[in-house]
Amino acid sequence: MQSYAKKVLVVLCGTAAVIMIAGTMSLVTLRSADATTKYAAQTGKPCAQCHQDPTGSMKLTPFGEKFQANGHELPKDPSK
């Protein structure tokens, strides 16, 4: 009977650990994309100007990286 209790405890602790790890990973990895229509409306540019995937991919184009680094403001010089 004592062996059975140990097995149950191991299974319960293992399950709790898996749930905690999955929960932590979901908090870390499920960050929403910063692609919002707010920036498109602010700049008058399409989402694809900054995002390689215009549906909200976190992978930015070189223009998008500059836009982000500039505090989500367009550069003063329109040629940039």
C-alpha positions in Angstrom: 0.0 0.0 0.0 2.9 2.4 0.8 4.3 1.8 -2.7 1.0 2.7 -4.3 0.9 6.0 -2.3 4.3 6.9 -3.5 3.4 6.3 -7.1 0.3 8.4 -6.8 2.3 11.2 -5.2 4.9 11.1 -8.0 2.1 11.2 -10.6 0.4 14.1 -8.9 3.7 16.1 -8.5 4.6 15.4 -12.1 1.2 16.6 -13.3 1.4 19.7 -11.2 4.9 20.4 -12.6 3.8 20.0 -16.2 0.8 22.3 -15.6 3.1 24.9 -14.0 5.6 24.7 -16.8 2.9 24.9 -19.5 1.3 27.9 -17.7 4.6 29.7 -17.4 5.5 29.1 -21.1 2.1 30.4 -22.2 2.7 33.6 -20.3 6.1 34.0 -21.8 5.4 32.9 -25.4 1.9 34.1 -26.0 2.6 37.7 -26.3 0.2 39.5 -28.6 1.6 41.1 -31.8 2.2 44.8 -31.7 0.6 45.1 -35.2 -2.4 47.3 -34.6 -4.5 49.3 -36.9 -3.6 52.3 -34.7 -0.1 52.5 -36.2 -1.5 52.1 -39.7 -4.0 55.0 -39.0 -1.3 57.1 -37.4 1.2 56.7 -40.3 -1.1 56.2 -43.3 1.1 53.2 -44.2 -0.1 49.6 -44.7 0.7 47.0 -42.0 3.1 45.3 -44.5 5.3 48.4 -44.4 6.5 47.3 -41.0 5.6 43.6 -40.8 6.8 40.9 -43.1 3.5 39.2 -42.5 0.8 41.9 -42.5 -1.5 39.8 -40.3 0.6 40.7 -37.3 3.9 38.8 -37.5 6.4 39.9 -35.0 9.1 39.7 -37.7 9.6 43.3 -38.8 10.9 44.7 -42.0 14.0 47.0 -41.9 11.5 49.9 -42.0 9.5 48.4 -39.1 12.6 48.0 -37.0 13.5 51.6 -37.5 9.9 52.7 -36.8 10.0 50.6 -33.5 13.4 52.0 -32.5 12.1 55.5 -33.1 9.4 55.1 -30.5 6.7 54.3 -33.2 7.2 57.6 -34.9 8.0 58.1 -38.5 11.4 59.7 -39.2 11.4 63.4 -39.9 13.1 62.9 -43.2 10.6 61.1 -45.5 13.4 59.5 -47.6 14.3 57.3 -44.6 
